[in-house]
Every structure is written in structure tokens, then in C-alpha cells.
Amino acid sequence: MAAPSLQDGIDQAGSAVRLLWKPDAEPWLPEGIEDEYVGWRREQAAWRSTVAFLDLSHHMSDTFVEGPDAVRLLESVSANDYTRFEIGQAKQFVPVAGDGNIVTDGILMRTAEAGFVLSGIPAAQNWVKYHGEKGGYDVGFITDPEARWREGRDARLFRYQVQGPLAAELVENAFGGPLPEVKFFHSTPVALRHARFRALRHGMAGQAGYEFIGDWQDAALVRDCLMAAGEPLGLVRVGALAYPTASMGSGWIPTPTPAIYTDPDLADYRAFVGLFTYEGQNPLHGSFYSERIEDYYTSPYELGYGRSISFRHDFIGRDALLKAKEGVTRTRVTLVFDAEDVRSVIGGGEDPGYVHSYARNRVEMAAGELAGVTFQTDPVDHLGTLLSLALVDSEWAAQGTEVSVVWGRHPGPGTSADADLGFPRVRATVQPAPYDDHARRRYRRNA
């Protein structure tokens, strides 16, 4: 019996929203690492004040795309520019559906003239594989899924990050001197003892740093060398609780809802994608509820990917995306929650501690009108409050604008979208995204 498809799940549930709405869903945390090594607060502080070590080897899916038609395929399914894409360079992968909304992002690194590896949430990888297979492209695919789907097998790649004010000093300690100067999201070949791998100039928290990527057989050696080089600098290993909070500084909005659920032209694609996938299981929840799955879709421009888009080639969704460029109505922002409201509303009068959520919560103006929706909410210890990444109507996106976040769990189908459920409000102030000054002003200055 064939495994159920995404379309099977939608048909059985009655709609995409009914399939995905899970008001009591637990938030995602990365697997394969401890929840905490020295406490999430100290781990957060490390990438701001000293240097942090992050292990990204276990929670992402990697799809290797190789063959004579690799570039032609990738050009046809994404808005990225492939005319200026060096071996060893990485780009934010931007695939869009026919309506111009994002399918989900990923990190695409060029490994050879006709070779790439696409990393991250597997939804973008499914998009590439489907079109590669259906379009008859001369390419091959190898997918190495996240750890929970590997059935005990080792990963193909290790992926470690070091970042923070002392990251450069750690690198000099480990490699016996500074690494060659490379642009943001470019890499250089490096070696430690017998291990040869790549150093990508990149970081997750908006701070200076490198990401080291190589064959899994060298993972332990490279990890131990980096940890030893960082020990005299106060290196702190980052656990699963602190890791996702890095997005609060970098402004990266994770887990956008793929724009694939209702377009009749994508019926065959929904039959291709399995039900027990990101597309079929990633939950929607929060105080913002709509029966229309399209109300959860996002444009690459809203997510801040405009600089990654090129219209110098044809690709799926090109015309719709070009039209959307002139009609962007929402802006990515950071919401800084009022600390007193956090204690009273969320903490019941006390410090709520670690609060981690991907809820789509309503963002409202004083009169109760909808101003936007949150995507991720996390604590930032040195600020003493919570931050939230959100998309808000551009008229309300000015720095300092005061809004309220409706804190609650709409029950979903069977209850009106605009029902008064008595949810409390948490006051918040609009600030830029990325929130971190380094990420906003200097992070990509030599990209």
C-alpha cells in the first residue's frame, strides 16, 4: 500500500488549515545536541561577549544535486542569480510557487561546476527533486535527512559554527593564524591535521564567525580541535534551547508556510509530497486563525530576500514575483515585548524563564485592528524580555510604533476566526529586523 500523500491528508482533513492547525503543538527544537550545556542564558551571552560553538550537523536535511543539468534545473525553480555563483559560495535559496509566494528557503552551496548541496528545511529540496524528476533533467539527487530519519546512520556532513567577538581569535588559535579573507557567504578550503574541509563566512546570531563544513568522518577531530582552541577564550557550547533564539538577532524568519496547498496546477506536486513531511506536519497555531491557508503565505520580499532575487532568467513564479515587487504591503520587524507584561501575562507575576514559540499570533493596534502576525518568539536574556519576529503592515512598521500581541491559542476549526476568546494582550514596540546592529549594518558589507 502506497504511503499517504500530502493531498491525501488535505482531502481527509477537509482543508490544508484543518490538516495543519494544532493549537497545542510543542515548538521545534534542534535534535542531536543537549538541551543545555551551561544554561541557555550563558549560552546566549557567549555569542555576544566571548565565543560560542554551535553544532548544526543533526537537525537539517541536505540534498546533493549533481549532473550536467544542475544549473539549468536550479535556475528554473528559483529566483536566484546563477551567473555569479562561485564554487564554494553559498546563497539563500529562493524558490517560489506560481503565485510568487515562497515555497520555503534553504542554503544552497556550490560544490563543483555541476554540483550543489541544498540544506535546511526539506520542503525546498522536495520542490527541486520533483521538478528535476518530472522535467527530465540530467541530474542526480542524494538526500541525507535530519537525524530522526537517518535510522541510526551517521550524517554525511558535519557543520559547526563558531561566532562571537572572539571567534577570529579562536580561528587563529586553531589554524595557526588567520584564515584567508573571504566575502560573506563565501568559503575557503582549510585543514586541521589530516582533515580537509571548508570555512564559510557565516553566522546565525548576527555576530562575526565561521561555519565549518566537511565529511562526517572528520567530525570528531574538527570539533575537538575547535573546542580546544576556544577553551582559553571561554568558549561556550550552545544547546538546543539557546540555538533557535539566535534568530532574534539575525532577523531570519524560519518555517514559512509553503505556498503549495490549493493551486490546482500543483495537484500532482501534492501527490508527490508525502503526508508525513514538513509540508504535511509542520503545525500552525496561535491567536491568528484563518480558514484560508493563503493567509499564512509569505512573499520573499516580506522575508527580506529581495537582494537574492534576479529576474534575468525565467523561473516558476517569475511574473507573479515581479508583480509582487511593486505591491509589498508588509514589513519584517522585531517586536520588543513590554517586560512588565511578560511577567504578568505570560509568567503569572513571575519571570517566565524560557519561552519559545512559533505561534502565529495577532499583532494589533490600539483599536484592535489587525496590524500583522508573529512567526517566532523567544527570550533575549540581556534585554530582560521577549522578542518576536513578525510581519506587520508597512504603515505600522516605523521604529517605536506601539502595538499589542494577542497571547493565546485559537482552537481552530469550529470557532469563528474573529471570536472574542478573551486572550490577554502583551504590549510591544516595533524595532528593525535584524535587531542586532552588527547583522543589520555590517554583516554583509563585503558580500
Secondary structure, DSSP 8 states (H G I E B T S, - for coil): ----BHHHHHHHHSSHHHHHB-TT------SSS-S-SS-HHHHHHHHHHS-EEEE-SSS-EEEEEESTTHHHHHHHH-----SS--TT-EEEE--B-TTS-BS--EEEEEEETTEEEEEESHHHHHHHHHHHHHTT-S-EEEEE--GGGSTT---SEEEEEEESTTHHHHHHHHHTS------TT-EEEEEETTEEEEEEE--SSSSSEEEEEEEGGGHHHHHHHHHHHHGGGT-EE--TTTGGGGHHHH--------S-SS-GGGHHHHHHSBSSSHHHH--B-SS---S-GGGG---TTTTT-GGG---SS--TTHHHHHHHHT---EEEEEEEE-HHHIIIIISTTS------B----EEE-TTS-EEEEEEEEEEEGGGTEEEEEEEEEGGG-STT-EEEEE-S----TTS-TT------EEEEEEE-SS-SHIIIIITTTT-
